[in-house]
Amino acid sequence: MMTFLMTPIISCLLLIDPTVKQLDNYLHCKIVKHQVEAVQIWQPLIEEHFHQEDVIKALRIIYCESRGKENAVGSNKDGTKDKGLWQFNDNTWAWLKPKLKFTGNRFDPILSTKIARWLIYNDGWYHWNSSKHCWGK
């Protein structure tokens, strides 16, 4: 069994007698830290496929979309499903499959992360705007 010792990538400090802004920043940092730590199992995968400056954002999206569950399924009002770590929608997956010529399914964390990377670096982060209230600050 292989064990990874993760170095914390977020540390939150609070000064004695903080200002309101410092307190707000500290509380926000604690939220981000919680999100990232909750999905830290995926940190090596994300670090392998994303630019260093995007690792925390990518991990937060995974937290906000699926809580890090690779088998997560979400149902939408229009009858479509969102699946996997990144919660790729049926329509988005169907659009990308012939475009990128890949095989496999959305529950594969490596494949879905590679597809997320392509989508983000070629079309932007907006594909996850429905959960931006959770990861976007």
N, C-alpha and C positions, 0 to 999 in steps of 0.2 A: 504494500500500500504506500502510495506516494503522498507526502504531506507538504503543503506549501506554507511557509511562514510569510504572511503578508505584512509588509511594513505599512503602518497607517499612512494613508495619503492625504488625510485631512486632520488638522489639529485646530481646536478652537480655544482661544484664550480670552479671558475676561479680566480687564484691569480693575483694580480696586477703585470704587467710586466712579463707575462708568457713566458716560453721557448716554442720552437716549439713543443716539445713532450707534454708539458702540454696543449698547445692549441689543438693539435690533440686529446688528451685524453678527453678534454672538449667537443669538437665537436662530438666525438664518443658517449660520455655520453648523449648528447642532442638527438642524433638519437635514442638511446636505450630508453631513457625516453619517447620520443614521441611514439615509438612503443608500449611500455607497457601501457602508459596512454590511447592509442587508443582502447585497448582491455581490459581495467580494469574491465569491466563488468564480465569477465570470471575469474578474480583473485580468488574469493572464491572457485570456482570449481577446479582450478589448485592447489591451496594451499591444498585442501582436498585430491587430488590424487597424488601429486608429492612431492618428497623430497624438503625441503626448499631451498637447494642449486640449484635446477633445475627450480624453479618457473619462474624466469626471462627468462631463455632460452625457456621454454615451451610457455610462453606468446608471446615471440618474434616470435616463429615458427607460432603460430596462426595468429599473425599480418601479417607475410610474406606470409603465405599460403592463407588466406581467408579474411584478414583485419577484422577478428572477426565476419564475417557473417556466421551464422550457416547454411544458405541455399545456400552458394556459390557453384558454379559448374564451373569447368574448363574442357576444351576439349583438348585432346592430338592428335598429328599427327597420332597415331596408331588407333584412333577411340575410345579409352577408355576415361572415364570421371573421374575426381577427384571431390569429393563431401564433403561438410561439413566444419566445423571449421578447421579440420586437413587435409583436402583435400585428403582423402583416395582414392586411385586409385581402379577402378573396380577389377583389378587382385589381388591387395593386400587384398581387402575386401573379395573376393571369397576364397583366400588362408587361411585367418584367421578364417572365419566363422565356418567351420567344425573343425578346429584345437582347437578353444576356445569354441565351442558349444554355441554360443550366437544367439539371434534373435534380430531384430531391424535394423534400417538403419543408414547410415552415417550422416544424418541430425540431429540425436539426439545428442546434445552436451555432455550429461552425458555418454552415451554409447561410443561415439567416443573418449572421453577423457580417459575412462577406457581402451579402446583398445590401444590408443596411449601410455598410461602408461605401459601396458603389453609389447607392442612392444619395447619401449625404454629400459625398464629395463631388458628385456630378449634377445634383439637382437641389440640394439644400436640406436643412433640418426641418423644414415646414411640414414634411410628411407626418410628423409627430405633434403637430400643433394642437390636436385635440387633448393632449395631456400636458401642454406647455404650462398650464397653471401650476402643475406639480414640479416641473423641472426647470422652468424658464427663467427664474429670477437670478 
